[in-house]
Structures are given as structure tokens and as C-alpha cells.
Amino acid sequence: MRAISPADIIVELEDAISACSAERCARMLWQITDLLVASRDRLTERHVSLLDDLLVRLAGRIAADALAQLSAILSELKMPPRETVRRLAVHEDPAIATPLLRNSPALSREDLEAIASARGEQHLLAISGRRKIEKQLADILVKRGGKKVCLAIAKNPGAQLSEAAYAILAARAEKDGELTRELVLRPNVPDMVVRKLLAASPPEAAAAVQGVASATEMNGPAKGAVRPRAPEYADARPEIVALNRIGKLNDSTVNRFAIRGETANLWTALSVLSGAPIDIIEAVMADDDCEGLVMACRASRLNWQTTLAILGNRGGIRLSFEDRERAQQLFETLHLSTSQWTVRWGEMAANTKAASTDNKTAKLGMSA
């Protein structure tokens, strides 16, 4: 049995399409779709263009659920039928439009801007999830979009934001604590925007904004938060131990230490909860790599939101989006027992290293 070529299918479909039933139209549509998927590396642009013409004609005869399925398939193609994609992407049904609006490379900037200017919240939300969003498109999204769209843009590192977009988002954040936090945590937010958020943030977000924004207000790129002095630890420890004894040294308490910048209380709490000595906590707090600190937080049985507050309030530059994603992935994959063992092993390693150094020094003294 000889293989059916794209040309054969096109000729057959052109002859039959004008008079075929809805069921046959559906069968032909899936034949074309299967051909596009199976031959994606062999079809030329001319073949895809011819198939595109047929898909456009067939799509008008297909039920909405089938169109949504077609949209999902076409969104994954590197060389999709462009006119079909455009027509599905502008469809009023978000279930049909969303996969293409979020992923398809066939949609130009002009296509996306036109759709963003004409369609509703669900379409805007889908566009907000694209890997790259240019400034002009982002401006339209934040002007026309609601809370979910603005949050999606604030969380999307591929969205390029103009001064106008930042101004709109900052104004909306004045009454929205969640948007405030996302903007403050977003990499490369202009300092002017952070200061505005700090001055006008809603009461429920004020403490979090203060804590995270403090990193941008510090004089110079400090390596970490200022290390407490021994008397500060001595003052903090009795209260921390007492809170732990009665079960109140929890996420809420530790989170409050972090966002208020109560360094002695925070570091002592991590030491008590994780079982690591204070010098290990000092070391992971000062380390540019946040892996050790994430392990210490996991060993302390803290949740991710508290861990994020600690990461964002340890001094130095703000946590980048990439660092935040890596830290969260590590946090979510670490087992509690592994974290506790690693943190305590770090204590043993530090003690072993110190003992080794002392022994070498003693031997050198004896040989002298």
C-alpha cells in the first residue's frame, strides 16, 4: 500500500469539501491535523499554506469542543497554519482561543494587540501567560485587564513593562496587597516604584513590603543582614526557647521576625527549630547561594511563604525571579529528614574542620 502524499489529500479534500456532511468535515479536519503533526518536519510552507486554506473552510462546520481540541494541537506546532490560528485565537469562546493566545508562535505582535484591545478578561489572561510580552502589548493588558491579568503580568519575567505600565500597576497595588507583594518581589522593578509601594501599600501588606523593599534601600551591596552581637543573642534566646516550649515558635511568629527585621530573634529561632548552632545559621544567612538557608528553613519545619519572607529579608540585593524559582523547587523536593541531617551534618563538618585546623597549628608549633 503506497503512502498517501500531502498532494493527494489536498486534491481529494478540495473536491469533496463543498458538499460534505458535518461528520465528514470533522473526519477530514482530523486527517489534516494528523498530517500536520506527523509530517511537521517534512511539510514545506507551501504545503502548510494549502492545508491552512482547507482548515479555515472546515473549521466553520465544526463544533466548539472540536475547535478547542484543534486549538490545543495547533498551539504546539512550530510551523502552524497561520490563518487558521488567527481565526481560532480571535474566537469569542476563551476555551478555543486560550491555547493559541498563550503559546502559538504564529500570532504576530499586531495580532495579539488587536485581540487584547477587543476581547475580554479570559483572552487577556491567556496572553499574559506568554513567554515574551513586548511593552506596547503589556500596556494594553494592564490598562484593560482586571486583577488576575495584572497579577499575571507582575509575575511574568518575560513581560517588558514601560513606565506607564508600572504606574498603572502601582496605582492598583495601593488597594491590593497581593499585587503589592508581587511587584516588590519582581526582579528589576525601578526603585521609585518600590518606594511608592512602600509609602502607599495597604495595611495588610505594609509589613511585607517594608521587609522586602529594605533590600533596595540599603547603602551598598551588603553581603547579608547585619550579624547580631553576642549580647543580642543572649537576650533573644530565653524568649525564643520559651515560645518553642509552648508551641508558639511557628510560621506566624518567624514570619513576623523576618518582615520586621528582628535579626537576633529570627536567627535564634532558626537555630532552635533546626537544631543547628548559631554560627551555621550565620553562615547560611551570609551565603550568596540560598541553598543552605532553604535547607535550614525546611529543617525548621517552616512553610514556603515563611521561607520566602526570610530569603527576601536577609539583606543585600533582592531575590531574583530565577533564584526564587530555584529556591522553591529545592524547598518542595527536600525531605524533612534530609534537611535536618544536612544542616546538622554541616555543624559536624564545621567542627571537624576547626579541629583539623587546631591540630595542624599544634603540630606546627611542636615542630618549631
Secondary structure, 3 states (H helix, E strand, C coil): CCCCCHHHHHHHHHHHHHHCCHHHHHHHHHHHHHHHHHCCCCCCHHHHHHHHHHHHHHHCCCCHHHHHHHHHHHCCCCCCCHHHHHHHHCCCCHHHHHHHHHHCCCCCHHHHHHHHHHCCHHHHHHHHCCCCECHHHHHHHHHHCCHHHHHHHHHCCCECCCHHHHHHHHHHHCCCHHHHHHHHHCCCCCHHHHHHHHHHCCHHHHHHHHHHHHHHHCCCCCCCCCCCCHHHHHHHHHHHHHHHHCCCCCHHHHHHHHHCCCHHHHHHHHHHHHCCCHHHHHHHHHCCCCHHHHHHHHHCCCCHHHHHHHHHCCCCCCCCHHHHHHHHHHHHHCCHHHHHHHHHHHHHHHHHHHHHHHHHHHHHHHHC
